[in-house]
């Protein structure tokens, strides 16, 4: 059971870090610039949120599978099989949770008064200083909300992960996969324990972050 928990946390944490960086970067760029095809790009970003996880998993198989252009390249050049590894699980978790981070970051950036950023520029701050000292702090609540939702979604990812990472005990088996196959094989006690762990952990994360935000007076 320990390996199930550690694999789940490893996948969720790494996926969340990747999505945090991509979400902030892409949301900032797309809220700052207008260009032809922007709506199409944003729609593509949000597709994993509305498509069935199995469809997302199949799309990932086409890309990172042994015959996919990324998977085949890694296998031919580096002799590394991406499919059915915990890395594939991270990719699946990142893809399905990315829309949550992107939407929260986008809303946070759009809510910022541009006059505040302009004032910082007029006082001599460069673009990086404005972004790190003004923009990010003002958008911190939305980013943090997206971070929590992203982590929770990555921790609970099942469908896409099963498609690209499989259910390999000690290697790719996370908590949702372990629960499903425990129920399938009649291991009710194990399933109940894992469900309880998932609920307690998710509740603790969400409650802890909300408490921290309230304590900091950002409501």
N, C-alpha and C positions, 0 to 999 in steps of 0.2 A: 504493500500500500504506500510505503514511503516513496518509492520510485514514481508512482502515479502522481503523487502530489508535487514532487520536485520537477517532473517533466512538465506538468501543467503550469507551474509557476515560471519555469524557465521560458517556455514558449510565450506565455502571456506577457512577461516582463520585457523580453526582447522585442516582441511584436509591438508593444506599447511604445517603447523608446523610438523604434523606427517610424511608427505612425505619428508620434508627437513631432518629430523633426520634419517629416514630409507634410504633415497637416498644417503646421505653422507656416512653413515656407511657401507652399502652394496657395494657401488661403490668403496670405499677405500679397503675393504676386497677382493673384486673380482679382483681389479687391482693389488693387492699386491701378492695374492696367485694363483697358478695354481694347479688344481686338476681335476680328472676324473669327468665328468658330469657338468663342469663349463659352457660350451656352452649351455647345456640344461637348466640350471638354468637361464642364461641370456635371453634365448629365452622366457621362461615363464614370466620373468619380463616385456618383451616388448610386449607380446601378447595383453594386454588391449589397446595398441595403434593402433593395426590393426584390431582387432575384432570389429564387430558392438556392440554398447553400449547395445543393447537388449540382446546379447549373454553374455556379461559380467554381466549384471543384473541378468540374469537367473542363471548363475554360482554362483553368490552371494546368490541368493535365496536358492540354494541347500545347501549352507554353513550356512547362518545365518537365514534362514526361520524357521518356527515353527517346521518343521520336519528335518531341517539340524542339523548336529552334534553340531555346536556352538550354534545355536538358541535354540535347544531343551535342551541343557545343561543349558543355562541361564534361560530358562523358568521353568525347573524342579527344579533346585537348588536355584535360586534366585527369582523365580517368576517374571522375567523381560522379556518382549517381545521386542526383538531387532528390529524386522521387523516393518515397518511403523512408525519409529521414526526419529527424526533429526539426531540421532547417526548413523542410517543406511544410511542416506544421506551423512554423513561425510565419512563413509566407502566406499560408491560408488564413491564419488568424489576423495578420496585418491587413490583408485585402478586404476581408469582411468587416473589419472594425474601422477601417479608414474613413468611411463616410461620416461616422459619428464625430470623429475628431475634426474633420474638415468643416462640417456644418457649424460646429460650436466655435471654431476659430474664426470662420468667416463672419458669423454673427457678432462675435466679440470685436473684430476689427472694424466692422461697419458701424458699430455703436460709438466708436471713439470720435470725439470732437476734433476735427482736423485743425481747428484754430490752436489747440494745445500743442500739436506737433509743429505747426508753423511758428508758434512762439518760441519753442525750443530751438528751431533752426535759426531764428532771428537773433538768438542769444549766443550763437556760435557753435552749436552742437552739429556734428556731422551726421550723416544718415544712419550709421551704425549706432551712434550714441542715442539718437532719437528713438531708434527701434528698441534698443535694450533698456534705456532709462525711462522712456515715456510710453511707447506703444505697448510693449509686453506687460508692464505693470498695470496699465489701464485695462488690458484685455485678459488679465490673469484669471479672473473668475470664470469667464467662458472657456478659457484653455483648460483650467483645472476640471471643470465639469466634463469637458470632452475627454480629458485624461482618464477620469473615473469610468465613464461609459465605455471608453475604448478598452481599458483593462478588463472590465467585467465581461464585455463581449468576447474578447480574446480568450479569457479564462473559460468561458462556456462554449466555445466554438466546437461544433461536432461534424456537420455535413461535409463541408469543404475539406476539413482535416482528414476525415475518413477516406476521401477520394484520393488525396495526394500523399498522405503520410501513412495511411493504413492504421491498423490496430496491433502494433507490435509491442508486447509487454516489455517494460524496461528500456524501450527505445523511443516509441512514438505514442504510447497509450496515455492519454490524458484522462482527467476525471470524467468528462461526459462520455467518452468512449468506453471507459471502464464500467460506468454505470449501465450503459446500454447492454454491453455483453455480459455483465453480471446478471442482469434481469433475464437475458436470453438463455443463460445456462442455469438458471434457478438459484443463483447465489444472492438470495434476498438480503441476507445480513450484510454482505459487503456493499450491495447497492444502497441500502439504507444508511450505512456509515458514510459512504462517499457523498450521498445527497446532503446529509447533515453537515459535512465538512464544507461542501460547496456553498450552502446557504449561509452558514456562519461566517465564512471568510468573505463572501460577497457583501453581506450585511455590515460586517466590521469595516470594510473598505469604504463603502458609501457613507455610512454613519460617521466614520472618523473624518472624512473629508468635509462633509457638510458641517460638522461640529467645528472644524478648524476654520472654515470660511466664516461661520457665524461669529466665532470668537475674535477673528481679525476685523470684524465689522464691515465686511464687504457686501452685506445684504443691503 
